[in-house]
Each structure stands twice: as structure tokens, then as C-alpha cells.
Amino acid sequence: SAYRLCIMRKLPSVLARTLTFGTSASPGLPDMSEVRSKLRDIVGASTNWRDHVQAMQERKALHTLLAKRQEDLPPRRMKDSYLEVILPLGSQPEIREKYLNVHNSVRFGRILEDLDSLGVLICYTHTKQEMQQRSPLSIVTALVDKINLCQKIIHPDCDIKFTGNVSWVGKTSMEVRMHMLQQHDGDYSPVLDATFVMVARDPENKRPAFVNPLIPESPEEEEIFKQGELNKLKRIEFSTASLLKMAPTAEERNIVHDIFLNTLDPRQEGEGTVSFRSRKLPPNSVWIEDAKLKGLEICHPEERNIFNRIFGGFLMRKAFELGWATACSYGGSRPFIISVDDIMFQKPVEVGSLLLLSGQVCYTEKNYIQIRVHSEVYNANTKEHHTTNIFHFTFISENEVPQVVPKTYG
């Protein structure tokens, strides 16, 4: 499999960019299948799908190990959760096929899966109690806050290194910062930075559970921790300003009105018969309703996580691939991912679900394409639809793209 894992206890993540790494060929380091196996051991999950109900029942007994207050848990440092992982695409050619796309670069959807797994492992490293073989915590991804890329191409034949650690902790949630670097001529250069928010829940994944507090040890770490606190406040502010709760601002109203005026049919204006329905597409533009793609996934047991729900990384990969296809068909040339923002995990996806994905171009500017992917599950028995995730991807296209224009207020 794809990974080499090395737990570094001596260096905080702020040094991750300057590290050189020479242990990718070291014997005895676990690969990703062993890392997943370790995650299964931590929660006591079964590798057999037929045993999954029993395995989850056995977790109920771990309730007694949960802390009653956060103050009862020993504080941790940033370096306590620091992990380094090697993805040896250069030194082990046999793993490349899984990561390869038709353009002979790395599939970004696979990277999203890897970041998700690494984020969970980092959080279990932060919350590990020495005397407990199994963790009573169910740690799940709540939000991908942001992923910023500084390289358009990820090469399929050069080793990749992931580093990361817990950067901020609330009562029951943890922010994880991760970095990805790729080796060129013996040196690792940065490819992306990612910030994930994970939440800890009880053994049955029903209620929030306390996690170990985090103590910054240097001014640099205090700055990182403070940024985590600001990120949390921004998320709260953003959720309260939702259009479902608050009217548009004056600036937003003006923007919407300008777009509307720009789509009125000028011929009808002269005749004095202009109406809200007499709309005309401006030159080099596409109606937003004509810039969609849809997909369907059947959620098989193969895609389950250690809690026997569908793996968040799989959902991200499928949403990204639909988003990329939407950007590709809209722009007519190869798009490159440059940023991922605000992936909200609103509801877990059960094994056996029908997952409906809708990709939508929602904004364009020059070569940039903003894509929103909405995912929902359909329950064939109840005929109900429930939103599970909303994904936001920013792509840059090789060529300038048409302007996308909304037709309705929504």
C-alpha cells in the first residue's frame, strides 16, 4: 500500500517545511494498510462486514472510560500529536496506478482521502491514554476548513511527504493542520496546506465527548493556537449570517440587482414592455441552470470507515471528481484545483445508501471557476432525501471561461 508512517516526537509542525527525510526505505515502518489496521484496533472495529453490528455493540462498554470533565484529562503539546507519513510514489512504482490520472499527474481525490485518514490518526494520537488499548472516543471529520495548493501539478513519480499535528483544541473538537510536500532533486518542496476540524463523540458516535486540552509551548505555537480560535469564531459568524437566517446586506442586494439589470432584454425596454420574465443572456455567458452535472453512487461496504459509516475521504473524492468534471465540461479545457473550502459534514452516510451528487458552476472570473457540489442521500424505503455535505472547490482553467449568470433570485 501507499504509506510509510513515522511518528516524530521531537519536532513541532512549524518545522515541517524545512525537514529533510531519509527513512522512506527504513524497515519496520507501517504502510497505510497497517495504519488503517491500527485505527481499527483503536476502536475495536471488525474487518468483516457481517460482524459490524456486534463490533459496535462491544464499543458500548467503553462508555465508562470517558472523562466526565475536560479537566480530568492530561494536557498535551503540539509535538505530542505530530506525525509524518511518506507516500513513496518515486521509490515504490507499484503503488502509482492507484494515484495516477490520465494527464500523468496525481489524482487529487486520492490525496483528499489520505488527508482525512491522517487527520483522524493525528487526533487519536493527541487523545491516546497510555493505559487504554481501545479508545472510547469516536473521532470523525466535521469540517474541511480550507486546503490551499501552491502547485498545479502533483508528480506521480516523486515521493510525497505528509506532516501534521493538532493545532487547536476546544472542549470536544480539535483543529488539525497538515502539510504536503513532494521530493524534487533530494529536497521536499511544499504542495499544499490543509486545515481540518474533527469532533470527538462517545463510543456509539451519539453525543459529544471531551478531549485532552492543548498547551502551546512557544510564541509561535501560541500564534497557531490563536489562529485556531479565530477560525472557530469565523465559522460561528458565517453560520449566523446564512441567507436562511439573515437578509442580504445592502452590498449584496446591489450586486444581485446589477446582475438582474444586465440580463434584461434591451429590445423590449424600448417597446415599454419590459418585465421580470423578459431576460436575455449577455454575450459570452451561460445561464447558471445550464452549468450542472449530476452523479450517483451506491455506497458499498468497501467504502466504510472504522465506525461502519461511509468514509468521509471517499465522499470528498467523489465530490471532487464530479466538481472537476463540471469545471472541465464548462470551461472546455483542463481545470486545476487551487483551493478547497468549507466542506461541511452535516450528516453521516450509511452503508447501502444511494448518494446523489450535484455539481454546479456558481461563479466565474477570467480563468477561475467556483464549483459547489451538493450531496444528499436517498432512502428508497421512506422516499426521503437528506443533505449530507456541501463542497466548495476553486479551479483555474487553462483558458478564459464564459461568465456564469444566475436567472433566479435563489
C-alpha positions as CSV (number, residue, x, y, z in Angstrom):
1,S,0.0,0.0,0.0
2,A,0.8,3.6,-0.2
3,Y,2.2,4.9,3.1
4,R,5.2,4.9,5.3
5,L,4.4,6.2,8.8
6,C,6.9,7.8,11.1
7,I,5.9,9.3,14.4
8,M,8.2,12.2,15.2
9,R,8.1,13.2,18.8
10,K,10.9,15.8,18.7
11,L,9.8,18.4,16.1
12,P,6.7,20.6,16.0
13,S,4.8,21.0,12.8
14,V,6.1,24.6,12.3
15,L,9.4,22.9,11.2
16,A,7.7,20.6,8.8
17,R,8.6,22.6,5.7
18,T,12.3,22.5,6.4
19,L,12.7,18.9,7.3
20,T,14.6,16.5,5.1
21,F,13.6,12.9,5.4
22,G,15.7,9.9,4.8
23,T,13.7,7.0,6.2
24,S,11.3,6.1,3.4
25,A,13.2,2.8,2.9
26,S,13.6,2.1,6.7
27,P,12.5,-1.4,7.6
28,G,9.6,-1.9,10.1
29,L,7.7,1.3,9.3
30,P,4.0,0.5,8.8
31,D,2.3,1.2,5.4
32,M,-1.2,2.6,5.0
33,S,-3.0,-0.8,5.3
34,E,-1.3,-1.2,8.7
35,V,-2.2,2.4,9.7
36,R,-5.9,1.6,8.9
37,S,-5.5,-1.6,10.8
38,K,-4.2,0.4,13.7
39,L,-7.2,2.7,13.5
40,R,-9.4,-0.4,13.6
41,D,-7.6,-1.7,16.7
42,I,-8.0,1.7,18.4
43,V,-11.8,1.5,18.1
44,G,-12.2,-2.3,18.0
45,A,-13.8,-2.3,14.6
46,S,-14.2,-5.6,12.7
47,T,-12.8,-6.3,9.2
48,N,-15.8,-8.5,8.4
49,W,-18.9,-6.6,7.4
50,R,-21.1,-9.3,8.8
51,D,-19.7,-8.7,12.3
52,H,-20.1,-4.9,12.2
53,V,-23.2,-4.8,14.4
54,Q,-21.6,-6.9,17.1
55,A,-18.4,-4.8,17.0
56,M,-20.4,-1.7,17.5
57,Q,-22.3,-3.3,20.4
58,E,-19.0,-4.2,22.1
59,R,-18.0,-0.5,22.0
60,K,-20.8,0.4,24.3
61,A,-18.8,-0.9,27.3
62,L,-16.2,1.7,26.6
63,H,-18.6,4.4,27.9
64,T,-17.1,4.0,31.4
65,L,-13.7,5.2,30.1
66,L,-15.0,8.6,29.0
67,A,-13.9,11.7,31.0
68,K,-16.6,13.4,33.0
69,R,-14.8,16.8,32.6
70,Q,-12.1,18.0,30.3
71,E,-10.0,19.0,33.4
72,D,-9.7,15.3,34.2
73,L,-7.7,14.7,31.0
74,P,-3.9,15.3,30.9
75,P,-2.9,18.3,28.7
76,R,-1.0,17.6,25.6
77,R,1.6,19.6,23.5
78,M,1.5,20.1,19.7
79,K,4.5,17.9,19.2
80,D,2.8,15.0,21.0
81,S,0.4,14.5,18.1
82,Y,2.9,15.3,15.3
83,L,3.0,12.6,12.6
84,E,5.0,12.2,9.4
85,V,3.8,10.0,6.6
86,I,5.6,9.1,3.4
87,L,3.8,8.2,0.2
88,P,6.6,6.5,-1.8
89,L,5.4,7.1,-5.4
90,G,9.0,7.5,-6.5
91,S,10.7,4.7,-4.6
92,Q,7.7,2.2,-5.0
93,P,6.4,2.4,-8.6
94,E,3.8,-0.4,-7.9
95,I,1.6,1.9,-5.9
96,R,1.4,4.6,-8.6
97,E,-1.5,3.2,-10.5
98,K,-4.0,3.9,-7.7
99,Y,-2.9,7.6,-7.7
100,L,-2.5,8.2,-11.5
101,N,-4.8,10.2,-13.6
102,V,-5.0,10.4,-17.5
103,H,-2.9,13.6,-17.5
104,N,0.0,11.7,-15.8
105,S,-0.3,13.5,-12.6
106,V,-1.6,12.5,-9.1
107,R,-5.4,12.2,-8.6
108,F,-6.3,14.9,-6.1
109,G,-9.3,12.9,-4.9
110,R,-6.9,10.3,-3.5
111,I,-5.0,13.0,-1.7
112,L,-8.2,14.1,0.0
113,E,-8.8,10.5,1.2
114,D,-5.2,10.4,2.6
115,L,-5.6,13.7,4.4
116,D,-8.8,12.5,6.0
117,S,-7.3,9.3,7.3
118,L,-4.2,11.1,8.6
119,G,-6.3,13.8,10.3
120,V,-8.2,11.1,12.3
121,L,-5.0,9.3,13.2
122,I,-3.4,12.6,14.5
123,C,-6.4,13.2,16.7
124,Y,-6.3,9.7,18.2
125,T,-2.5,10.3,18.8
126,H,-3.5,13.5,20.7
127,T,-6.1,11.8,22.8
128,K,-4.3,8.5,23.5
129,Q,-4.4,7.3,27.1
130,E,-1.4,5.0,28.0
131,M,-3.4,2.5,30.0
132,Q,-6.2,2.1,27.4
133,Q,-5.8,-0.3,24.5
134,R,-9.0,0.9,22.9
135,S,-10.1,4.5,22.7
136,P,-13.6,5.2,23.9
137,L,-13.8,8.2,21.5
138,S,-15.4,8.1,18.1
139,I,-13.4,10.8,16.2
140,V,-15.0,12.0,12.9
141,T,-14.4,14.8,10.4
142,A,-16.7,17.7,11.0
143,L,-15.3,20.2,8.5
144,V,-12.6,20.8,6.0
145,D,-11.9,24.4,6.8
146,K,-9.5,25.0,3.9
147,I,-7.0,23.4,1.6
148,N,-4.7,25.7,-0.3
149,L,-2.5,24.4,-3.1
150,C,0.7,26.2,-4.2
151,Q,1.5,23.8,-7.1
152,K,-0.8,23.0,-10.0
153,I,0.8,19.6,-10.8
154,I,1.5,16.8,-8.4
155,H,4.0,14.5,-10.0
156,P,3.2,10.7,-10.0
157,D,6.8,9.5,-9.8
158,C,8.2,11.5,-6.9
159,D,7.8,10.7,-3.2
160,I,5.3,12.7,-1.2
161,K,5.5,13.5,2.5
162,F,2.6,14.5,4.7
163,T,3.1,16.1,8.1
164,G,0.6,17.3,10.7
165,N,-0.5,17.8,14.2
166,V,-3.3,19.1,16.4
167,S,-3.1,22.9,16.3
168,W,-6.1,24.0,18.4
169,V,-8.5,22.2,20.8
170,G,-11.9,23.2,22.2
171,K,-13.9,21.1,24.7
172,T,-14.9,18.4,22.2
173,S,-13.3,19.4,18.9
174,M,-9.8,19.6,17.5
175,E,-8.3,21.5,14.6
176,V,-5.6,19.6,12.7
177,R,-3.1,21.3,10.4
178,M,-1.5,19.2,7.7
179,H,1.1,20.0,5.1
180,M,2.0,18.0,1.9
181,L,5.4,18.2,0.3
182,Q,6.9,16.5,-2.7
183,Q,10.5,15.5,-3.3
184,H,12.4,17.0,-6.2
185,D,16.2,16.6,-6.6
186,G,16.5,15.4,-3.0
187,D,14.6,18.3,-1.4
188,Y,11.0,18.4,-0.3
189,S,9.0,21.5,-1.6
190,P,5.5,22.5,-0.3
191,V,2.5,21.4,-2.4
192,L,-0.5,22.2,-0.1
193,D,-1.6,23.2,3.4
194,A,-4.8,21.8,4.9
195,T,-6.9,22.6,8.0
196,F,-9.5,20.0,9.2
197,V,-11.8,20.2,12.2
198,M,-12.5,16.9,13.9
199,V,-15.1,16.2,16.6
200,A,-14.9,13.6,19.4
201,R,-18.0,11.7,20.3
202,D,-18.9,8.8,22.6
203,P,-18.2,5.2,21.7
204,E,-21.6,4.9,19.9
205,N,-21.0,8.2,18.0
206,K,-24.1,9.7,19.5
207,R,-23.0,12.5,21.9
208,P,-20.0,14.9,22.2
209,A,-17.1,13.7,24.3
210,F,-14.3,15.7,26.0
211,V,-10.7,15.7,24.6
212,N,-7.3,16.5,26.1
213,P,-6.6,20.2,26.3
214,L,-3.7,21.6,24.3
215,I,-0.9,23.7,25.7
216,P,1.2,25.9,23.4
217,E,4.9,25.9,24.3
218,S,6.3,28.8,22.4
219,P,5.2,32.2,21.0
220,E,5.0,30.6,17.5
221,E,2.7,27.8,18.9
222,E,0.6,30.4,20.7
223,E,0.1,32.2,17.4
224,I,-1.0,29.0,15.8
225,F,-3.4,28.3,18.7
226,K,-4.8,31.8,18.5
227,Q,-5.4,31.4,14.7
228,G,-7.4,28.2,15.5
229,E,-9.6,30.2,17.9
230,L,-10.1,32.9,15.3
231,N,-11.1,30.2,12.7
232,K,-13.7,28.9,15.2
233,L,-15.2,32.4,15.7
234,K,-15.3,33.0,11.9
235,R,-17.2,29.7,11.5
236,I,-19.8,30.8,14.1
237,E,-20.1,34.2,12.5
238,F,-20.5,32.7,9.0
239,S,-23.2,30.3,10.2
240,T,-25.2,33.1,11.8
241,A,-25.0,35.2,8.6
242,S,-26.6,32.4,6.5
243,L,-29.2,33.6,4.0
244,L,-31.6,31.1,5.6
245,K,-31.3,33.2,8.8
246,M,-30.5,36.8,7.7
247,A,-31.5,39.1,4.8
248,P,-28.8,40.0,2.2
249,T,-26.7,43.1,3.0
250,A,-27.1,46.3,1.1
251,E,-24.0,45.5,-0.9
252,E,-25.3,42.0,-1.8
253,R,-28.7,43.5,-2.8
254,N,-26.9,45.9,-5.2
255,I,-24.8,43.1,-6.7
256,V,-27.9,40.9,-7.3
257,H,-29.8,43.9,-8.8
258,D,-27.0,44.7,-11.2
259,I,-26.8,41.1,-12.4
260,F,-30.6,41.3,-13.0
261,L,-30.5,44.6,-14.9
262,N,-27.7,43.2,-17.0
263,T,-29.9,40.3,-18.2
264,L,-33.0,42.4,-19.2
265,D,-33.8,42.3,-22.9
266,P,-32.9,45.8,-24.2
267,R,-35.2,45.4,-27.3
268,Q,-38.3,45.1,-25.0
269,E,-37.2,48.1,-22.9
270,G,-37.6,50.3,-26.0
271,E,-41.1,49.0,-26.6
272,G,-42.1,49.7,-22.9
273,T,-43.0,46.0,-22.3
274,V,-40.0,45.1,-20.2
275,S,-40.9,42.5,-17.4
276,F,-39.1,40.3,-14.9
277,R,-39.6,37.4,-17.3
278,S,-38.1,39.1,-20.4
279,R,-34.5,38.0,-19.8
280,K,-31.6,37.8,-22.2
281,L,-28.2,36.1,-21.8
282,P,-25.3,38.6,-22.0
283,P,-22.6,37.9,-24.6
284,N,-20.1,35.1,-23.8
285,S,-22.2,33.9,-20.9
286,V,-24.0,30.7,-19.7
287,W,-27.2,30.5,-17.5
288,I,-26.3,29.1,-14.2
289,E,-29.0,26.4,-14.6
290,D,-27.2,25.1,-17.7
291,A,-23.9,24.6,-15.9
292,K,-24.7,21.5,-13.9
293,L,-23.6,17.8,-13.8
294,K,-25.1,15.1,-11.6
295,G,-23.8,11.8,-10.3
296,L,-25.0,8.8,-8.3
297,E,-23.0,6.4,-6.1
298,I,-24.2,3.2,-4.4
299,C,-22.4,3.1,-1.0
300,H,-21.0,-0.4,-0.7
301,P,-19.4,-1.8,2.5
302,E,-15.9,-1.5,0.8
303,E,-16.1,2.3,1.4
304,R,-16.9,2.2,5.1
305,N,-14.8,3.8,7.8
306,I,-13.9,2.3,11.2
307,F,-17.4,3.2,12.5
308,N,-19.1,1.4,9.7
309,R,-20.4,4.6,8.1
310,I,-19.2,5.7,4.7
311,F,-15.6,7.1,4.8
312,G,-15.5,10.9,4.6
313,G,-12.5,10.7,2.3
314,F,-14.5,8.7,-0.2
315,L,-17.3,11.3,-0.2
316,M,-14.7,14.0,-0.7
317,R,-13.0,12.1,-3.6
318,K,-16.3,11.5,-5.4
319,A,-17.4,15.1,-4.9
320,F,-14.1,16.4,-6.1
321,E,-14.2,14.2,-9.2
322,L,-17.7,15.4,-10.1
323,G,-16.6,19.0,-9.4
324,W,-13.6,18.6,-11.7
325,A,-15.8,17.1,-14.4
326,T,-18.2,20.0,-14.1
327,A,-15.4,22.6,-14.4
328,C,-13.9,20.6,-17.3
329,S,-17.1,20.4,-19.3
330,Y,-17.9,24.1,-18.6
331,G,-14.5,25.6,-19.4
332,G,-13.7,23.2,-22.3
333,S,-10.2,22.7,-21.1
334,R,-8.3,21.1,-18.3
335,P,-9.0,22.7,-14.9
336,F,-6.5,22.6,-12.0
337,I,-7.6,22.7,-8.3
338,I,-6.2,25.6,-6.4
339,S,-8.4,25.7,-3.2
340,V,-10.9,23.7,-1.2
341,D,-13.1,25.5,1.3
342,D,-15.9,24.8,3.8
343,I,-16.7,21.1,3.3
344,M,-19.4,20.7,5.9
345,F,-20.2,17.1,7.1
346,Q,-23.8,17.6,8.2
347,K,-24.9,14.0,8.4
348,P,-23.2,10.6,8.3
349,V,-23.8,8.4,5.2
350,E,-24.9,4.9,6.0
351,V,-23.6,1.9,4.1
352,G,-26.2,0.9,1.4
353,S,-27.3,4.5,0.8
354,L,-27.9,5.9,-2.6
355,L,-25.7,9.0,-2.7
356,L,-26.9,11.7,-5.2
357,L,-24.2,14.3,-6.1
358,S,-25.0,17.6,-7.9
359,G,-22.1,19.7,-9.3
360,Q,-22.9,23.4,-10.1
361,V,-20.8,26.2,-11.5
362,C,-21.7,29.0,-9.2
363,Y,-19.2,31.8,-10.1
364,T,-16.6,32.5,-12.7
365,E,-14.0,35.2,-13.2
366,K,-11.4,35.2,-16.1
367,N,-9.8,31.7,-15.8
368,Y,-11.3,30.9,-12.4
369,I,-14.3,28.6,-11.8
370,Q,-16.0,28.2,-8.5
371,I,-17.9,24.9,-8.1
372,R,-20.4,23.9,-5.5
373,V,-21.2,20.2,-5.1
374,H,-24.2,19.2,-3.1
375,S,-24.5,15.7,-1.8
376,E,-27.7,14.0,-0.4
377,V,-28.7,10.5,0.5
378,Y,-31.9,9.0,-0.8
379,N,-33.7,6.4,1.3
380,A,-35.6,4.1,-1.1
381,N,-37.8,2.9,1.7
382,T,-39.0,6.2,3.1
383,K,-38.6,8.1,-0.3
384,E,-36.8,10.9,1.7
385,H,-33.8,13.0,0.7
386,H,-31.3,14.4,3.3
387,T,-28.4,16.7,2.6
388,T,-25.2,15.2,3.9
389,N,-22.4,17.5,2.6
390,I,-21.8,20.7,0.7
391,F,-18.4,21.0,-1.0
392,H,-16.7,24.2,-2.4
393,F,-13.9,23.9,-5.0
394,T,-12.0,26.6,-6.8
395,F,-10.4,25.6,-10.1
396,I,-8.3,27.5,-12.6
397,S,-8.8,26.6,-16.2
398,E,-6.2,26.7,-19.0
399,N,-8.3,29.1,-21.0
400,E,-10.6,32.0,-20.0
401,V,-14.1,30.7,-19.4
402,P,-17.6,32.2,-20.1
403,Q,-19.3,34.2,-17.4
404,V,-21.9,32.2,-15.5
405,V,-25.2,34.2,-14.9
406,P,-27.9,33.4,-12.4
407,K,-31.5,33.6,-13.7
408,T,-33.5,33.4,-10.4
409,Y,-33.1,35.1,-7.0
410,G,-32.1,31.7,-5.4
